[in-house]
Amino acid sequence: MAASSFCFVHAADLHLDTPFSGIGSVAPRVARELREASLAAFDAIVELALERDAAFLLVAGDVYDGAERGLRAQLRFRDGLARLADVGISSFVVHGNHDPLRTGWSAITSWPERVTIFGCDPHEVHVVTVERAGEVIATVQGLSYAKAATTENLARHFTRPRGPGVHIGLLHCNVEGAAEGHANYSPCSLEDLRRTGLDYLALGHIHEHQVLARGGAGGPWVVYPGNSQARSPRASEQGAKGAVVATVEDGAVREVELVPCDLVRFCTATLDIAASSDLSGLATALVEAGRAEVERAEGRAVVLRGRLVGRGPLHHELVRQGVHDELLAALRDDAEGASPLCWWDSLVVASAAPLERAALRSRGDFAADLLALGEGLLGDPAAAEALLAEIGAPPRSMARRLGDLLDAEGTAALIDAALERALACLGEDRAT
């Protein structure tokens, strides 16, 4: 392979030795396995770099979960980078808001050769070249956080250096519009990143894998690999987690591939209570849903959140005192001793009682008027069709969903579903 054709590995948000204190208070054994998972996921990233003969590894911040970094995590990180250095693979690291450079305790004062920990002075952005077979194949520049609450737009300090190879910027930042629910540290826009003139922006902070720009036409690749190991049942933490392998051909990034490196998956099993006639049937359905998630995880441990939705008489049973806790305990008992680990972390009751339309009709309030309007449309297909036409052309995504409903069941089903939703939004999903 020519020196100008190679690959590199881009990881971020390792959060080594995350304590999982919430789970630890309920299930210490589960918390121990999860703490090991963050370290094992990093080991898997090192193995990935070795297997792919990567030219270098990029780590875009939040190596550790907090400023007070555990000794075990620090040693594991150092030793992993040493394994790469021993075979000629360089590593480049920046620190983020969880592990800012100037705060917290560090046990490591000397790093292996070929390891670059970028500083935090935005006026002195360090640029390092990477060589293979005597040829410069890449330059890497990066900025660490000096403190946790870094609100400066650090991307504005990156500029393209002179010289050959792929030009890479390594940064922990929040790109405008990339995701919700993440602290707005080192905020920037895609345009800010384009102005750097670099070829590949290796980002961290957002825990979902995203490719915000795919290069070409003189623009950069802008990539979040996501975190290497999930940490909670939040939507952004679900699904495969790992690192990105970027393939470079003829001196340009051509492709990025997310490679799973996680040991534990967080999943949500959602069930409609209307499909079960009693609590026994619901418990069985939840167990089966959990086993399906374990199968989808392909041999990994699974932390499950059950979510019960829909309407039905069973809702009254679910909200009886003690039933929720006992159902969750039964799920945990069923999964006890499972290998790989299956842990039911929580059970969310988001279901509702059936709408009692007969009672609503007699109330003489706004809800009763709304019900009368909806039922009138159900009894007058021509009026319903006219109403849909009057609404106008909806956005494409909504039009597709409306089209699916109309094709499947027709206008009446659409009106009835809208009526149920409107009454629920008014709070009429409670028992009447």
N, C-alpha and C positions, 0 to 999 in steps of 0.2 A: 504494500500500500504506500502511495506517495505520502510524503510528510504533510502535504496540504490536505490530505484526506484522513480524518481521524474522528474520534468521538470524545465527548466530555460528559461528566455527570453533574447535575445541578440538583441540590437538595436544599431544604430550608426547614425551619421550625421543628428541630429535633426534639426540643423540650425534654432533654435527657433527665431521667429520674423524677418525672412528674409524680407527686405524692399520692394522687387519687384519694385524698383524705375523706371525701364524702363516702365513697364505697368502703374505705378502710374501717370506718366506724361501724359498718353493718357486716362486712365480710372481709376480714383481714387477709384471708387466703387469696381472694380475688384481687384485692389491691396489690398484693405482692406480685402476682402474675402480671398485672398491668404495668407495674413499675419496671419489671424485667423486660416488658415488651418494647418500651422506648429505647432501651439499650440494645436489645436484639435487633431492632429495626435499623439502628445505625450500623451494627455489624453487617447486616444484609446489604446496606449501601456500599460499604467497603468491599464486600464480596462482588457486588455488581461492577464496581470500578475495575476490580482485578479481572473478572471474567470477560469484560468487554475491552480490556486493554486500553482503558481510557487514558487520554493524555493528561487530564487533571480533574480534580473534584472542586466544585464550588459549593459553599455552605452560606446561605443568605440570611443569617441571623437567627436569634433565639435558639442557640445551641443548647442552652440550659433553661430550666423552667423558672429560675429566679436568680436574683443577685447573689444570694447565699448558695453558691453552687456546691453540690455534694462532691466529696472527694472521689467517690466511686465513679461518678459520671465524668469528672475531669480526667481521671486516669484512663477510663474506657475511650474517651474521645482522643486523647493523646496517643494511646496505643494503636487505635485504628488508623490515624494519620501516619504513624510510624510504619505500619505495614505497607501503606501505599508508597511512602518515601523510599522504602527499601528496594522497591522494584522500579523506581524512577518516576512515580506518579506524583505530581505536585498537588498541593491543596491550598485553597484560598478561602479565607473565612472573614465574615463581618459579624459584629454583634448587634443585637436588636434591642427592643424595649424591655424584654424579659431579662436580658443579661448585659446591660450596658457596660462599656469598657472601663469606666472610671469608678464604678461602685461595685460593692460586693467583694467577696473573698476569692482569691485565685491561688491554688496550690501549685500551679505550673509556671515556672519562671523561665524554662528553656524548652523550646519546641524542636521537633525533629527538623532536619534539613528538608528543604522543599516545601515547608509550611509557611504561609504568609498570613499573619493576622493583621488586617488593615486597621489603621489608626482612625481617630475620630476628629481630626482637625480638618474642617472643610476647605481650608485655604492651602492645604498641603496634601492633595489627593495623590496617593502613591500609585504608580503604574509599574507592573511587573511583566516582563516578557516570558513566554514559554517557547522552548526550543525542542525540536525533534530532528534527529539526524543532521544536526548542525544548522537547521533552518528555523527561523522564527515563524511559528505557526499561529501565535495568538498573543495578545496583550490583555491583561486583566487589571482593572482598577476598582477600588471599593472604598466605602466609608462606613465605619461603625458608629453606633450611638455612644455619646459620652454619658448621657443620662437617659433615664427611662422615657420621660415625657419630652421627646424630641419632636418639636413642631415645625422645625425649619425644613424647607424643601431642599433636601440634599441633592436631588437629581440635577439641580441647576449648577452644581460644581463639577459635573462630569463633562469632559470634552474629548474629542477624538484625537489621539496622539498621531504623530507621523509614524510611518513604518508599515511593514507588511503584516499579514495574518488577520485573523478574526479579532475584532476589538470588542471587549466584553466589559460591562459594568455590573458590579455586584452591590446590591442595595436592599435594605429592609425598609419597605415603604408602603403607603396606602394610595394606590392609583385611584383617582376619582372614578366612581361608578363601578369599580371592580367587584365590590361585595358590601353587604350591610353587616353591622354587628361587630366590626373591628374598630379599635381605637384609631383615631385619625392622626397617626404618627407619621412624620416625614411625608406629608401629603404632596401629591404631584398629579399632573395630568399626563395623558398619553402624548400630548404635544410636547410637554417638557422632556419626556424621554426621547422623542424623535429628534429634538433639537441637539441632543448630545452628540449625534453623528455616529454613535456606536452601532455595532452589528447585532449585538445580543444583550438584552437587559435581563440579568439573572436576579429575580426578585424574591423576597420573602415577606411574611407577615400575614397574608391571606391564606387560610388553611385549605382552600379548595384549589385543585389544579385548574389553571386557566391559561390559555394562550390568547393574550389580548391583541397581539399583532404578529403576523407571520412573515415578516421580512418582505423582500422584493421591492422593486421600484425605488431602491435607495433607502427604504425604511428599515427599522430594526425588528428583530424578534423581541417580543416582550412577554415573559413567561413567569408564571407562578407555578412551582411544582406542587404546592400544597404541603401540609405537614407529613412527616414520615410515618407517624403512628397516631391514630385517632385518640382523642382524650375525653370525649363526652358524647352523649346521644344527640347533640345539636345537629341540624341538617347539614351544616358545612363540614361536620366531622364524620359523616357516613360515607360509605363506599370505599373503594380501594385507595390506599395511601402508600406513598413511596417516594421515588425520585425520578427525575427526568433524564433520559439519555438523549443528548443532542448530537446529531450526525453532521459532520462537516465534510463536504466534498468540493474539491477544487477551490479551497479557501473560503467557502461560504456555507453557512448553516442551511441545510436542506430539509431536515426533519427533526421533530422532537417526539419522544415516546415516553409515556408514563409507565414505569415498571414498578409493580407493587412490591413493597418491602415490609409491610406491616405484619404483625403477629396476631393482632386482635382487631376484629371488626365491630363497630357499633352499628346496630341495625334497629329499625322500627317495624314491628309487625302490626299492621292495621287491619282490624276486623269490623264488619258491620254487624251489630247485634241482631238485626232483623233476620239473619241467616241461622240463628240458634233459637231453639224453643225453650231452653232452660239453662241454668247456670252450669250444669254438668256438661251439656253440649258445647257451651261457650268455652269452658276450660279445656275440653278436648281439642276444639278448633284452635285455641291459642297454643297449645302444646305442638300441634301439627305445624302451625305457622312458624313457631320457633325452630323446629327441626328443619324446615325448608330454608330458613335463613342460615343455619349451620351448614347445610349442604352447599348453599351458594357461596359461603365463605371459603370453600375449597381447603378444608383442613385447618383453618385458623380458629382460634377461640372467638367466641361471640358474646358481646354484651347487648342484651335485648331491652328495648322499651316496647311494651304493649300499648296500643292505642285503640280504644273502642269508640266507634262512631255509629251513626245511623239512629233510627227511631224504632222503638218497639216497647212492648210491655216489660221486657227484661230490664229496661232502665230502672224501673222502680225497685227491682231486686238489687241492682248494683249499688244504689245509693243508700241501702239499708246499713245501719251502723255495723261496722266490723266486716262486712262482706268484701269490700275492696282489699283490705289487709289480708284476709284469709285466702282470697283468690291468688294474690301475689305470692303468699307463702306456699300455696299448693304448687304453683308453677316452679318455684325454686326447689321444692322437694323433688319434683319430677326430674329436674335437670341435675340434681345432686350427683356428683361423681362422674358426670359426663366427660368424655375425652374425645376431642378437645373440649375445653371449658365452655359451658353455656350458662350465663348468669342473667337472670331476669332482674334488671336494675330498677324498673318502675313499671307501673300500670296506670295509664291515663284514661279516665272515664270522660270522654268527650261526646257521649251519646245523649239522647233526649227521649222524653216520653212521647207517645203518639199524640199527634194533634187531634183534639176532640172538636171537630168542626161543628157538630150539632150544638155544642155548648157555646161556641163562638158566635154562631148565627143569632142567638137570642140576646146578646149583650148590648147591642145598640151603640157600640163605640166604633172607633176608626178601624180596628181589626175586623169587626163584623162587616163594615162597609167594604173593606178590601177583599174579604172573602166573597161577598156578594158580587163584586166586580169580576173577580177571577172566575167564579162559577158561571157568571153570565157569559163570559168569553168562551168557557168550555162548552156551553150550550149553543153557541152561535159561531160555527167555524168561519163564516165569512167575516164577521167582526174581528175574530182573532187574526186572520190573515191580513186584514186591513191594518190592524195595530202593528204587526210585524213590519209591514211595508212602510208605515209611518215612522218607525224607529230609524229607518235609513240604513245605510251600509255601515256595518260595524267594522272594527279593526280586523285584519286578516285572521289573526289567531282566534278571535271570538267567532268570526264567521265560520271558521272551520268547525269549531265545537257546536255551533248552532246547526250547521249542515249535518253533522253526524247525528244529532238528536232528531232532526226532522226526517232524515233518511231512515232512522231506526224505528221511530214510533209516531212521527207526525207532529203536527202543531199542537194537538191536545196534550200530549205528554210534555211538551216544552212549556206550555202555559201552566200545567199542573205543578211541574217542578219549580217554576218561578214563583208560584203562589206559596208553596211550602217554604221556599227560601225566604220570601218576604215576611211571612208570618213569624218565622224563626227569628229574623232580624228585629222584629218588634218585641221579642221576648215572649211570644206566644208558644214557645216550645216547652214551657212548664205545664205541669198538669193543670187542667182547668176545672 
